[in-house]
């Protein structure tokens, strides 16, 4: 059985804004990025946003946290 992954249309841009504000990427955020990259044809804007987020992680500007969500 094959599972189809279909992220929301503006999910990555919302994720980018939320991570920029909070300074951390949660477990759910990482799964959202993975889902966006695994779709048949991710758009160029989403790919660039994910690249920028990963670059920020490498430069220690954004932290990876093991929380499910950043919301309290």
C-alpha positions in Angstrom: 0.0 0.0 0.0 1.4 3.4 -1.0 0.8 6.5 1.1 0.5 9.8 -0.7 2.0 12.8 1.0 0.3 16.1 0.2 1.4 19.1 2.3 -0.7 22.3 2.4 -0.1 24.9 -0.3 1.5 27.6 1.9 2.8 25.2 4.6 6.5 25.9 3.9 6.2 29.7 3.8 4.2 29.6 7.1 6.9 27.2 8.5 9.6 29.6 7.4 8.0 32.6 9.2 7.3 30.6 12.4 10.9 29.3 12.6 12.3 32.7 11.9 10.2 34.0 14.8 10.9 31.2 17.3 14.5 30.4 16.3 13.8 26.6 16.5 12.7 23.8 14.3 10.5 21.2 15.9 10.0 17.6 15.1 6.7 18.4 13.3 8.5 21.1 11.3 11.1 18.6 10.1 8.4 16.2 9.0 6.7 19.0 7.2 9.9 19.8 5.3 10.4 16.2 4.5 6.8 15.9 3.2 7.3 19.0 1.0 10.5 17.5 -0.5 8.9 14.1 -1.1 6.0 15.3 -3.2 6.2 14.7 -7.0 7.2 18.2 -8.0 8.0 20.6 -5.1 8.0 24.2 -6.2 11.1 26.2 -6.4 10.1 28.6 -3.6 9.6 25.8 -1.1 13.0 24.3 -2.0 14.7 27.6 -1.5 13.0 28.2 1.8 14.0 24.7 3.1 17.6 25.4 1.9 17.7 28.6 3.9 16.3 26.9 7.0 18.9 24.2 6.8 21.7 26.7 6.2 20.5 28.6 9.4 20.7 25.3 11.3 24.3 24.7 10.1 25.3 28.2 11.1 23.7 27.8 14.6 21.2 30.6 14.0 18.3 28.1 14.4 18.2 25.2 16.8 16.7 21.7 16.3 14.5 20.8 19.2 12.9 17.4 20.0 9.5 18.9 20.9 6.5 17.9 18.8 5.3 21.5 18.4 6.4 25.0 19.3 2.9 25.9 20.5 2.2 25.8 24.2 
